């Protein structure tokens, strides 16, 4: 899994539960379709128009809700009683347990350490590095109830935007097909050597410098437990200078995220392979959240909806320390978090503004307000038509700025910087 980003699964759930999940989503679709719009409207638009009505008919608790529209699919929560049964079955699945232990319970030895850690200059440092990188307090996993979703993709729906479900290895993501011979999830080639940013800062127990926690240590849960953590760079001159001034290494979450996922800006067809063989009902995949993937859509020639079951598994650890409410919030499934091209672009812009602001340039607002207007001399010199075009662009720019402000406020509520808090992961729907 760690080399390919995913593994195929067969017979994930007891067959009767697959039947119940399929029955539930088909009942919801039947209810939704029974009141759909004009016959000359295409099915995708008809269902999209009806989702708000379906959502308003929610049951007494959150697990009995109707469909909501997300990107290219319809999404519904699994009903409460069925969610209980499915969660229990997932916890008892030995294949899932083995995969979770492989990813989050892996103990490293000297051969697994990265170059910086292997560069410790004396025996004491080598001992410290080995101790900090040799064990995991992994203690099992939980099924995140809020992540249990039923997804139905209408015939004629386009693929999703390529995306990752998180920017670091926070959990494992599962997709189970509820019908035979459906299109597989599309994936990109996975690179396990990327420096995936965690957004979590930790203080080295040797040199006391604060650094962004590497993904390999995040997986072992060292930020959640009483285990000591050592950066492995304590003997490097730059680190010694930082230690003597009680400073910290540059946080720069945005730069790391851009390096890890920047290819999303270059290639919209990056998810150019299918995950595994053509599945039967109850087959699926289990994937790292950093794997770039997308729902394949559903051809207009298809006679039925593509329906899948989505879930996440999160690790638990022994010897956990007292956690702040912010850390607890970070370690729950969040359907608003995806890493896609707009998210990467947003982080690039934010980093650019921050870097120039830190360098003393105070006129950034002028440039940010004019990065579209005036950028094309052909528009500026196009007479009356050009004036109309400029007005249109101004309106679009104001809308974009208002949307960014709303997103920034939501991000500020969800995330913080430093002190064990995480940074921006941009708002979006979940999907696969």
N, C-alpha and C positions, 0 to 999 in steps of 0.2 A: 504493500500500500504506500509506503513512504517514498518509493521510487516512481510509482505511476500516478499517485494521488487518489486512487480508488481501487476497490476490489468488487468483483461480481458476487452476488449472493443468489442462492437457490433456496426455495421453500423457506422464506423468512419467517412466516407466521403460520400457526395452525390454519388449515384450509377453511374451517368454518368462520374464522375471523376475517379472512379475505372476502368471503361471501357476504358477511355482514357489512364490511366497509363499502364494498361495491353496491350493495343494496341501499345503503344510506345515501351515497352520492347520487345514485340513480333516482331515488325518491325525491331528493332535493331538486334535481334537474327536471323531473316530471312536474313538480309543483311550479317551478319557475316557468317552464315552457307552456303550461296550460293557460297562462294569461299573457302570452307574448304579443308583440305588436303586429302591424300589418304584414300580410303574406308576401308583399312585394319587397319587403325589407330583408337584407341578408341576415343570416342567423347570428353572426358575430355581433352586429349592431343591435339586433333585437334583444339578445341576452344582456348586452351591456346596458341597455336602457332599463331592463327589469331588475338589475342587481340591487338598486337602492330600495325598491319595494320589498324584495326578498329580505334584505338586511333589516328592514323595519319590523319584520315578523319574528324577530329573535325570541327564543324561549326564555325561561326564567333565569338561566345561568348562561355563562359565556360559551359553554360547550354545545349549546343547542341552537346556535346562530345559523342564519341563512348564508347565501353566497355574497361575497364582495368581489368587485373587479380588481384584479392585480395584473399589471402589464398585459400579457397575452392570454390570461386564463381566468377562470372563476375559482374562488377559494372559499372553503367552508371549514369550520372547526369540526372535529370529531365529537359526537355526542358524549355526554359525561360517562354513562355506564360503559359504552363501548371503549372509550379512552382508557378506562380502568383495566379492562381485559387485555387490550392491546399492549399497554405499558407493562403489564405483568409478563406477557409472552415475550416481549423484547428483552426484558431483564433476564429471562431464563434461556435466551438464545446463546448457546456456547460460542458460536462463531462471532457474534457481536462482542461478547466478553473477551475473547482472545484478541480481537482487533483493537479494542480499547486498551488492553494491557500492553500490547505491542507499541502503541503510539505514546501512551501517557505513563506507562510503568517501566519504560526502558531505562536500564542502568547503563551508564557509559563507563568505558575504561579509557586508559591513556590513548589508545589508538583512535578513539572517537572524538577526542578533543579538537577544537578548532586551532588554527595556527597561533592565535594570540595566547591561548591558554597553554599550549605546548611550549611557548617561548619563555616560560618562567625561568629565572636565571639561577636560582639556588635550590637546594634540597628542601628547605622549608616551604618555599613557594610551590614547588612541585607537589609536596604533600598536601598543601592547602588546596591547590587546583584539583588534585585527584579526589580529595574528600568532598569538595563541593560538587563534583561532576560524576560521582560514582553511584548515586542512589536516587530513588524516587519514592515519595511517600504516597504514591497512588494506592487507593483503597477500594476501587470499584467505580461504578458509574450510576447515573440516574437518567431516566427518560424524562425529558423536559415536556411536561404536559401541555404547556402553552404552544409548543411547536407542532403538535399533532394536527396535520392539515389534510384535507381532501382537495385535490386540484383537478379541475375539469377543463380541458382545452377544446373549444368549439371548432368544428370543421371550418376551414378557411382562415384560421388564426395564424399570424406570423410567428417566427421564433422569438424568444426573449433576447434582450441585450445580453451579450457575454458578460459574466460577472463571477465574482467569488462571494461566498456567504460571510466571510470574515477576512480580516487582514492578517490574522495569525491563527495558530492552531489551538482554538479554544474548545472545540468539540468535534464530533464526527457527525456527518449528515447522511441520512438514509432516504432512498426513494424506492418504493415498492410498486410495481405495476399491478393493477387490479383487473386487467383484461389481457388476453393472449395477443401476441404479435403486434404490439404497439411500437411506435417509433421510440428508439432509445434516446436518452439524454445526450446532447452533443457536448464534447469536451475538447479542451486544448491540451497540447503536450505539457506535462508537468515537469517543473524544474525544482528538485528538492534542495538545491544548493542556494536558493535565493535567501536573502536576509529579510524575512518577513517581519515588519514592525509590530511590536506588541502594544505600544502606547502605555506601557506600565514602567514606572521608574522604581529601581531598587538601589539600596546603598550597600556598597561592598563592605563586608565585615572585616576586611584587612586594611585597605587604604581609605575607607570611608568616603569614597567618591560616589556620587549618585549617577547612575547610568540607566539608559533604557534597557530593560531586561531582554536578553536574546530569546528567540522563540524556543530554542531547545531547552532552556531553563523554565520558560513559561509552561511548557508541556508538563514538566515535572512538578509544577505547582509551588516553586520555591517562594513566590510572593504571597502565597496563602498559608504557608506552614511555618513552623519554628526552625526549620532547617537554615543553617547559615549559608550565605551566598558570597562567593568571591569572584571578582571580575576576571582574574587571571592576567591582568595588565599592570599589576602593582609595581613592578620593577622598571617599567618603561618610563623614560624621562618626562614625557608629557603628563603621564598619570601622576608621577611624584610631584610635579609642579602643581597640578590640580589639588592633590591631597594637602600640600603645604598651605594652600590658600583657601582650603575648605570650600572649594568650588565644585562644579559638576561638569561632566562632558556635555557637549551640545545635544539637546533633545532631538530636534529635527525629524519629527515624525513624518512630516509631509515629504521630505526628500526620500526617506526610506520607502514610503508607500509608492512614490512615483517610480523609483527604481524597480520595485517588486512587481508593479502592475502597469508600468508605462506602456507595454505593448498593446494594451486595450485602446490606446489613442491612435495606434498605427494601423491596426488590422481588424476591421469589423467581422472578418471571417475566420478569426483565430480559432474558434471552436469548430474545427473542420473534421472531426472524427466522432464516431458514435461509441458510447461507453458499453463495450461488450457485445455479445451476440443478441439476436432478436429474442426478446424475453417472452416467457409464458407468464400467466397470472401467478403472482406470489414470488416472482423473480425481481431482482433489483440491484442497486449498487449501494455501497457504503463508501463515502468519500471524505477526504480532508476538506475543511471549509475554505482553504486557500486555493483549491482547484478551480480554474476557470472553466465555466460550463454554461449551458443555457438550455432551457426547455426547447424542444425542436419545433414547436407549433403543431399544427394539424392541417394536412392538405385539404383543399376545398373538395377534392374528390372523395374524401372519407365520409362514410355514412354515419359514423358515431363519434362521440366525444372520446378524446384520450383522457383516461382517468388514472391518477396515481395517488399514493399515500406518502406523505412527507413526515419525517421525524428527525429529531436531533438527540444525541447522547452526550452528556457532559460528565467529565471525570470528577471523582471525589477523592479526598486525601486524608490521611491520618495526621495527627499533631497539628491541626490548623490553629492559627493564632486568632485572636479576637479581630473580627473583620469590621471595617466601617460600612455604613449603608451604601456608600458609593461603590466599594469593591463588590459587595453582595449584588448590587444592581448590574455590574459589569459581567458577573458570572451567571447571568440568566439569558435565555434565548431572547433575541430582539429582532422581530421581523422587519423593522425599519432599517436594518443595517445590511447593505450590500456594497461591494467594491466593483464599480462599473466605470465606464469611460467618463461620464460627467463627474463622478466622485473624484477620480484622479485629476481631472482638469481643475476642479474646485481647489484641491489641495495644492496644485502647482501655483494657482493664482494667489492663494493665501500665503504660501511661502515667499513668493516674489514680493508681495506687499510688505511682509514682515521683514525680509532681508533689507529692502531699500529703506524702510522706516527706521530700522536699527542703525543704518548707515547715515542717518541724519537728513534724508530727503523728505521734506515736509509737504511737497506738492503732489502727492500721489492721488488725491481726490480729483484733481484736474484731469490727470491721465486716465483714471479709471472711469470718469464720466465721458471721456471722449475717445475711448479705444475703438469704438465703431464709427461714431460720427466724425467725418473728415478723413476717414481712412482711405477713401477712394475718391480721387480727384474727378473721375468720370461722373460720380454722383453729384459732387459739388458744382460741377459746371454743366449740368444737364437741364438747365432752364426750369420751367414749371414742373415738368415731370420729376426732375431732380429734387425740387422742393418737396413734392409729395412723398418721394421716397425717403428723404431725410426725416420728415414728420413721422412716417411709418416706423422708421428705425428708432426714433426717439421714444415713441410709445412702447415699442418692444423692449427697448433698453430699460425704461422705467418699470415695466412689468418684471423683467429679469432681476433688477435690483431689489424690488419688493419681495420677490420669491426668495432671493438669497438671504435677505434680512430675516424672513420668517424661519428659514432653515437654520440660520445661525443661532437664533433664539432657542430653537428646539435642541440644537446641538449643545448649547451652553447648559440647558437643563439636564441633558442626558450625560454629558461628559465634562471632565475637567482636565487640567494640565498639571502633571506632577503629583507628588504626595500619594502615589499609588492610584492615580486617576488616569483615565484614558482620554484620548483626543478624538477629534472629528472622524466619523465614519459615514457621514452623509446619509440623508433620508431616502428611502425607496421602499417599494413593496418587496415581498419575499420571493414568491415563486419557487422554482426548484433550486 
